[in-house]
C-alpha cells in the first residue's frame, strides 16, 4: 500500500503550516516513526517557505500566486516535491545531493544574525537525497526523500 497526495497552495505564509500539517497527518495515520515525520515536516516547511518567498512568476504554469506540494509515501521511502513558478535557482545551486552531505556548498554562509538563508542547507541535512532543479521558464523544484521507519502495527509498513 502507498499514499500520494498533491496540493496547490497560495503563495502566502499561512500555507506553510497547512502543508506541514497535511504531511504530519498522513504520516501519523500511516504509522511513520515520529522522529522521521518531524525531520520531513521541517524540511517541507523550509521548502514551502522558500516557494512563498521566491516563487512568484505568475502565469508561468502554476495558478497565480501558487506553488505545488506533492508527497509520496510507500513501504520504505517518502519523497516530497515542492514546485513554484518563480525565477528558479542560480546555476550553482541546481544539483543532486545524496546523504551524507558533502562539504557545504560554495555559497557564502548567511550572516550569524540573518533571519533567512539557511533553509536549503537544512533540507540537505534532514533528508537522505535532495535535488534542487529548475523547470525551464516555469520555476524551481525542490525534491527530497528519506527512508522511513515505522511504528509497530503501522498501516503502510513494508512487508
C-alpha positions as CSV (number, residue, x, y, z in Angstrom):
1,X,0.0,0.0,0.0
2,X,1.2,3.5,-0.7
3,X,-0.2,7.1,-0.3
4,X,0.4,10.1,-2.5
5,X,-1.2,13.5,-2.5
6,X,-0.6,16.8,-4.3
7,X,-1.9,20.2,-3.4
8,X,-1.7,23.7,-4.9
9,X,-1.3,26.3,-2.2
10,X,-1.4,30.1,-2.3
11,X,2.0,31.7,-2.0
12,X,1.4,33.2,1.4
13,X,2.8,32.5,4.8
14,X,-0.3,30.7,6.2
15,X,0.1,27.9,3.6
16,X,3.4,26.7,5.2
17,X,1.9,25.3,8.4
18,X,-1.0,23.9,6.3
19,X,1.3,21.9,4.2
20,X,3.2,20.7,7.2
21,X,0.0,19.6,9.0
22,X,-1.1,17.7,5.9
23,X,2.2,15.8,5.8
24,X,2.3,15.1,9.5
25,X,-1.3,13.9,9.5
26,X,-0.7,11.5,6.6
27,X,2.5,10.1,8.2
28,X,0.8,9.7,11.6
29,X,-2.1,7.9,10.1
30,X,0.2,5.6,8.1
31,X,2.3,4.9,11.2
32,X,5.6,6.6,10.4
33,X,8.1,7.0,13.2
34,X,7.6,10.4,14.8
35,X,11.3,11.4,14.5
36,X,11.3,10.7,10.8
37,X,7.9,12.6,10.5
38,X,9.4,15.6,12.3
39,X,12.5,15.7,10.1
40,X,10.4,15.6,6.9
41,X,8.0,18.2,8.2
42,X,10.8,20.6,9.0
43,X,12.3,20.1,5.6
44,X,8.9,20.6,3.9
45,X,8.3,23.8,5.9
46,X,11.7,25.1,4.7
47,X,10.9,24.2,1.0
48,X,7.4,25.8,1.3
49,X,8.8,29.0,2.9
50,X,11.3,29.3,0.0
51,X,8.5,28.9,-2.5
52,X,6.4,31.5,-0.7
53,X,9.3,34.0,-0.6
54,X,10.9,33.4,-4.0
55,X,8.3,31.6,-6.2
56,X,6.4,34.4,-7.8
57,X,6.3,34.4,-11.6
58,X,2.6,34.4,-12.0
59,X,1.2,32.9,-15.2
60,X,4.2,30.6,-15.8
61,X,2.4,27.2,-15.5
62,X,1.0,27.4,-11.9
63,X,-2.1,29.1,-10.8
64,X,-1.5,32.8,-10.0
65,X,0.3,33.2,-6.6
66,X,0.5,29.4,-6.1
67,X,3.0,26.6,-5.6
68,X,2.6,22.8,-5.6
69,X,3.5,20.3,-2.9
70,X,3.4,16.6,-3.8
71,X,4.2,13.8,-1.3
72,X,4.6,10.1,-1.9
73,X,4.8,7.5,1.0
74,X,5.5,3.9,0.1
75,X,6.7,0.9,2.0
76,X,10.2,2.3,2.6
77,X,10.5,5.8,1.5
78,X,8.9,9.2,1.5
79,X,9.5,11.6,-1.4
80,X,8.4,15.2,-1.3
81,X,8.5,17.8,-4.1
82,X,7.8,21.5,-3.9
83,X,7.5,23.3,-7.2
84,X,7.0,27.0,-7.8
85,X,6.7,29.4,-10.7
86,X,9.5,31.8,-9.7
87,X,12.8,32.6,-11.3
88,X,14.4,29.3,-10.3
89,X,17.7,28.6,-8.6
90,X,21.1,30.0,-9.7
91,X,23.0,27.6,-11.8
92,X,25.4,26.8,-9.0
93,X,22.5,25.6,-6.7
94,X,21.0,23.2,-9.3
95,X,22.4,19.9,-8.1
96,X,21.6,16.5,-6.7
97,X,22.9,15.6,-3.2
98,X,23.0,12.2,-1.5
99,X,23.5,11.8,2.2
100,X,25.8,12.1,3.9
101,X,26.0,15.6,2.6
102,X,29.3,16.7,1.0
103,X,31.2,19.7,2.2
104,X,29.0,22.8,2.3
105,X,28.1,24.5,-1.0
106,X,30.5,27.3,-2.1
107,X,27.8,29.9,-1.5
108,X,28.8,32.2,1.4
109,X,27.1,31.4,4.7
110,X,24.4,33.8,5.9
111,X,25.4,36.3,8.5
112,X,25.1,35.0,12.0
113,X,22.1,37.1,12.9
114,X,20.4,36.8,9.4
115,X,16.8,35.8,9.5
116,X,16.9,33.7,6.3
117,X,19.3,31.9,4.1
118,X,19.6,28.6,5.9
119,X,16.6,26.6,4.6
120,X,18.1,24.8,1.7
121,X,21.1,23.7,3.8
122,X,18.7,22.5,6.5
123,X,16.8,20.4,3.9
124,X,20.1,18.8,2.8
125,X,20.8,17.8,6.4
126,X,17.4,16.4,7.2
127,X,16.8,14.4,4.0
128,X,18.6,11.4,2.6
129,X,18.6,12.6,-1.0
130,X,18.0,16.2,-2.2
131,X,17.7,17.7,-5.7
132,X,17.4,21.4,-6.5
133,X,16.3,22.0,-10.0
134,X,14.7,24.4,-12.5
135,X,11.8,23.9,-14.8
136,X,12.9,26.0,-17.8
137,X,10.7,29.1,-17.8
138,X,8.5,27.7,-15.1
139,X,10.2,28.0,-11.8
140,X,12.2,25.9,-9.2
141,X,11.7,22.4,-7.9
142,X,13.0,21.1,-4.6
143,X,12.7,17.3,-4.3
144,X,13.9,15.3,-1.3
145,X,13.3,11.9,0.2
146,X,14.0,9.9,3.3
147,X,14.0,6.3,4.2
148,X,11.1,5.6,6.5
149,X,11.0,3.9,9.9
150,X,7.6,2.6,11.1
151,X,5.8,2.3,14.4
152,X,4.7,-1.2,15.4
153,X,1.5,-2.1,13.6
154,X,1.8,0.7,11.0
155,X,-0.7,0.6,8.1
156,X,1.9,1.0,5.3
157,X,4.8,-0.9,6.8
158,X,6.8,-2.8,4.2
159,X,6.1,-6.5,4.4
